[in-house]
Amino acid sequence: MPLYRNPQDKRVFVPKKGGGVVLNFGHPIAWTILVCMTIVPLVIVAAVTIAYFV
């Protein structure tokens, strides 16, 4: 699924035709949401898991 990227669209959450919403990656807040909600928790879980087994 391609990313929705439209810098002229000022909405962060854009409704989809079939229902739900998608992030507008042309907006800088969307990248912040992505990092804070997925990448940072993944790094924390990986670090704790590695520390547990070491």
N, C-alpha and C positions, 0 to 999 in steps of 0.2 A: 504494500500500500504506500503510495507516494505521500510525502509530507505536504501539508497545506502550508504554503509560504506566499503571503501577499502583504508586502510592507505598506501598501496604501490602505489596507483594511485595519482599522484601529482596534478591532475586537481581539481579545486574547483567546476566548473560547468561541468557536464558530460552529453553529448547528449543522449537522449532517442531514441529508435528505431522508435517510432511513431511520432517523432518530439518534439521539445522543449528541455529543459535541466532540470537536477535534481542536487541538491546539494550533494556533496560527504561529508558525515558526519564523515569520517575518517580524514578529514582535519580540523585543528582548526579554520581556517578562516570561514568555513561554519557555525560553531556554533556562531561566532561573527555576521555574517550576520543574522542568525535566531534571535538572541537576539535584535539586533539593529533595525530590520525591523518589528518584530512582538511583542515581549514581552514588550519592553520599551514603544512603543506607546500605547499598551493596558493598561499598568499601568498608563500612563499619562491620558488617557481618563477616566479610572475608578476613579482616584483621583479628576479630575475636576468635574466629575458627582457627586461624593459624596460631594464635597465641595459646589456645587451648591444647593443641596437639604438640606444641614445642616444649 
